[in-house]
Amino acid sequence: MDIRMQPIGVIHSPFATKDECPIQGVYSPESRGRVEVFSEHEAGLQDIETFSHIYLLYLFDRAGKIEYVRKKLLDDAAHGIYASRHPCRPNSIGMSIVELKARQGNILVVDGIDVLDQTPLLDIKPYIPRHDHMNSACEGWIANVEFRPKPPGRE
Amino acid sequence: MDIRMQPIGVIHSPFATKDECPIQGVYSPESRGRVEVFSEHEAGLQDIETFSHIYLLYLFDRAGKIEYVRKKLLDDAAHGIYASRHPCRPNSIGMSIVELKARQGNILVVDGIDVLDQTPLLDIKPYIPRHDHMNSACEGWIANVEFRPKPPGRE
């Protein structure tokens, strides 16, 4: 099965390089981005502004080679790619939850952006607490890992 | 830009038809599914079992024609496709959060499945409360909508 997709827009962010880019939006709530939805998709944004948070699905278009097991930014132990959000993954789909601050036509102004500038956008979905808050969820291997700044040059 | 993807596995569920399929996993927490990850991707599952919940990204491979604005199952008013999780959307990417009950090699046993049987799997990501719980999030247009059962024959 060969699946084909096309970008529905492009994400503009302050981050031109991987070294500048935060690893998760919650650690950079003040990072502002602009999500440009191509005009032919603009009608699909109707009522998006009723949500405070949205999921962005996008393409990790500058990710390196896939490694199924690798050390992560947060931890010195190796973990499987599906037990992490690392960009170097099959199908290269990235996901971020951002705060929707404003809509200006086909532009969504968002805070907590953690993606590279010019990232191709694949989809937008509303974040809906009654569906998406998993109150019983555990933190998995992340539980005992303290956040630490990203070392320069490490993907 | 032409983006190409390949399934990394297939989702087995009790739901052969859209009429049987729940609209969100939280409304069918007892629905058990089996996520089969193709053997060439199995190494990437290392440590997935440390998480209680995971995101499944998959292809809505039996969705109908895209409608940018349409009435939703939950509501009689029309909303934009990006303000909803409806399957009939550009790029046809679906997302579900499920509870991971067990791992048996390349098979993940999950509860709260809400996808059709034989759905092509695109990615798995861990659900991490410290990154994914948006405590200040609002419910958007869903806020005043009561859950109601899906009418038969309605997609």
Interface residues (C-beta under 8 A of the other chain):
Chain A: M1 D2 I3 R4 M5 Q6 P7 I8 Q24 G25 V26 V37 H41 A43 G44 L45 Q46 D47 I48 T50 F51 S52 H53 Y55 L57 L59 Y68 V69 A78 H79 G80 I81 Y82 A83 S84 R85 R89 P90 N91 I93 M95 I97 E99 P120 L122 D123 I124 K125 P126 Y127 I128 P129 R130 H131 D132 H133 M134 S136 A137 C138 E139 G140 W141 I142
Chain B: M1 D2 I3 R4 M5 Q6 P7 I8 Q24 G25 V26 V37 H41 A43 G44 L45 Q46 D47 I48 T50 F51 S52 H53 Y55 L57 L59 Y68 V69 A78 H79 G80 I81 Y82 A83 S84 R85 R89 P90 N91 S92 I93 M95 I97 E99 P120 L122 D123 I124 K125 P126 Y127 I128 P129 R130 H131 D132 H133 M134 S136 A137 C138 E139 G140 W141 I142
